[in-house]
Amino acid sequence: MIQFNYQTPVRIRHIRLLKSFLQDIIRSEKYTPGPLSFVFCTDDFLLQINQQYLNHHDYTDIITFNLSEEKGTVSGEMYISIDRIKDNAQRFKVPTSTELHRVMFHGILHLCGYNDKTNKQVVQMREREDHYLKLYAKRST
């Protein structure tokens, strides 16, 4: 089950399709989907979480908490700053919806075991994000 929770408003098109696609990402990465929660929030809200739980003092677009209790099952909470999504969409000259999807897929990929600490990991993560963005674009048109 995937839940969307709104601490701040955001327009999401094709919610049923998106939720189904997020589960498809997990399955294609050879995992079983478990409970997932996305919380759409402000920069300030996410900064508080970043400081409280991770002792980081900077803004970020997503924080992912892995709540999986069974090996092979993906479960977690993802907090996404809509302020960062909008800023990054302008910065990278992409639609806000594309940036939002990229960040959501990014969170799912973290839960599937991908990291982005090294340059090699960042390249691999970006390749997977791009792969799923292309697949999702085909399904949602």
C-alpha positions as CSV (number, residue, x, y, z in Angstrom):
1,M,0.0,0.0,0.0
2,I,1.2,3.5,-0.9
3,Q,0.0,6.5,1.0
4,F,0.4,10.2,-0.1
5,N,0.3,12.6,2.8
6,Y,0.2,16.4,2.3
7,Q,1.8,18.7,4.8
8,T,1.8,21.2,2.0
9,P,-0.3,21.2,-1.2
10,V,1.1,19.6,-4.4
11,R,-0.7,18.7,-7.6
12,I,-0.1,15.1,-8.6
13,R,-1.6,13.8,-11.8
14,H,-2.5,10.2,-12.5
15,I,-2.1,9.2,-8.8
16,R,-3.3,5.6,-9.3
17,L,-0.9,5.1,-12.2
18,L,2.0,6.6,-10.3
19,K,1.3,4.4,-7.2
20,S,1.2,1.3,-9.4
21,F,4.4,2.4,-11.2
22,L,6.2,2.9,-7.9
23,Q,5.4,-0.7,-7.0
24,D,6.5,-1.8,-10.5
25,I,9.9,-0.2,-9.8
26,I,10.3,-2.2,-6.6
27,R,9.3,-5.5,-8.4
28,S,11.7,-4.8,-11.3
29,E,14.5,-4.3,-8.8
30,K,13.6,-7.8,-7.5
31,Y,11.9,-6.8,-4.3
32,T,8.4,-7.1,-2.9
33,P,6.5,-3.9,-2.2
34,G,5.5,-3.3,1.4
35,P,3.8,-0.2,3.0
36,L,5.2,3.1,1.7
37,S,4.4,6.6,2.7
38,F,5.2,9.8,0.9
39,V,4.9,13.0,2.9
40,F,5.0,16.2,0.7
41,C,6.2,19.1,2.8
42,T,8.0,22.4,2.9
43,D,11.7,23.2,3.1
44,D,11.4,24.2,6.8
45,F,9.5,21.0,7.7
46,L,12.1,18.8,6.0
47,L,15.0,20.8,7.5
48,Q,13.6,20.1,11.0
49,I,13.6,16.3,10.2
50,N,17.1,16.5,8.8
51,Q,18.4,18.2,11.9
52,Q,16.5,16.1,14.4
53,Y,17.1,12.6,12.9
54,L,20.2,12.9,10.8
55,N,22.0,15.8,12.5
56,H,22.3,17.5,9.1
57,H,21.8,21.3,8.9
58,D,21.1,21.9,5.2
59,Y,18.1,21.8,2.9
60,T,17.5,18.6,0.8
61,D,14.8,17.4,-1.6
62,I,14.1,14.0,0.1
63,I,14.8,12.1,3.2
64,T,14.1,8.4,3.1
65,F,13.6,6.2,6.1
66,N,13.8,2.4,5.5
67,L,11.2,0.7,7.6
68,S,11.6,-2.8,6.1
69,E,11.4,-5.6,8.6
70,E,11.6,-8.5,6.2
71,K,14.5,-9.2,3.9
72,G,13.4,-8.7,0.3
73,T,10.5,-6.4,1.2
74,V,10.6,-2.6,0.5
75,S,8.9,-0.5,3.1
76,G,9.5,3.1,4.2
77,E,8.7,6.7,4.7
78,M,9.8,9.4,2.3
79,Y,9.6,13.1,3.1
80,I,9.8,15.3,0.0
81,S,10.3,19.1,0.0
82,I,8.0,20.7,-2.6
83,D,10.0,23.9,-2.3
84,R,13.2,22.0,-3.3
85,I,11.3,20.3,-6.1
86,K,10.2,23.6,-7.6
87,D,13.6,25.2,-7.2
88,N,15.4,22.2,-8.8
89,A,12.9,22.0,-11.7
90,Q,13.7,25.6,-12.5
91,R,17.4,25.1,-12.0
92,F,17.5,22.0,-14.3
93,K,14.9,23.4,-16.7
94,V,12.5,20.5,-16.4
95,P,8.8,20.4,-15.6
96,T,8.0,20.3,-11.8
97,S,6.2,17.0,-12.3
98,T,9.3,15.4,-13.9
99,E,11.5,16.6,-10.9
100,L,8.9,15.3,-8.5
101,H,8.8,11.9,-10.2
102,R,12.6,11.8,-10.3
103,V,12.8,12.4,-6.5
104,M,10.1,9.9,-5.8
105,F,11.9,7.2,-7.9
106,H,15.2,8.2,-6.1
107,G,13.6,7.5,-2.7
108,I,12.3,4.1,-3.9
109,L,15.8,3.3,-5.3
110,H,17.4,4.1,-2.0
111,L,14.9,1.6,-0.3
112,C,16.0,-1.0,-3.0
113,G,19.6,-0.6,-1.9
114,Y,21.0,2.0,-4.2
115,N,23.3,4.7,-2.7
116,D,24.6,8.0,-3.9
117,K,27.7,8.6,-1.7
118,T,30.4,8.1,-4.3
119,N,30.6,9.4,-7.9
120,K,30.1,5.9,-9.3
121,Q,27.0,5.4,-7.1
122,V,25.6,8.8,-8.2
123,V,26.1,7.8,-11.9
124,Q,24.3,4.5,-11.3
125,M,21.5,6.2,-9.3
126,R,21.0,8.8,-12.1
127,E,20.9,6.0,-14.8
128,R,18.2,4.2,-12.9
129,E,16.2,7.4,-12.3
130,D,16.4,8.2,-16.0
131,H,15.4,4.7,-17.0
132,Y,12.3,4.8,-14.8
133,L,11.4,8.4,-15.9
134,K,11.4,7.2,-19.5
135,L,9.3,4.2,-18.7
136,Y,6.8,6.3,-16.7
137,A,6.6,8.9,-19.5
138,K,5.6,6.1,-21.9
139,R,2.9,4.9,-19.6
140,S,1.4,8.2,-18.6
141,T,0.9,9.6,-22.1
